Amino acid sequence: MWTDRLTSALFVVVGAVNLLPGVVALAPARITTAYGVSIDGPHSADLTVLLRHRAVLLGLVGIA
C-alpha cells in the first residue's frame, strides 16, 4: 500500500522536474538562464529552435 503512494509521489516529482524546462518553450529569453548557453552569434536562430524543441519534448514527458 505504501509502495503505491511512493510510486505515485515519485511520478509527480519526475513530471514536475520535466515540466520546468517547458518554460523555455514559452519564453525563449530565458534560454541563457535555464541552460547557461549564450544565444548570441551567427547560429543563434538554429540554437534557439533546437533548445525550444528540447523544452517542448521535456514538457510533453512531464505532462505524460
Secondary structure, DSSP 8 states (H G I E B T S, - for coil): -HHHHHHHHHHHHHHHHHHTTHHHHH-GGGHHHHH-----STTHHHHHHHHHHHHHHHHHHHH-
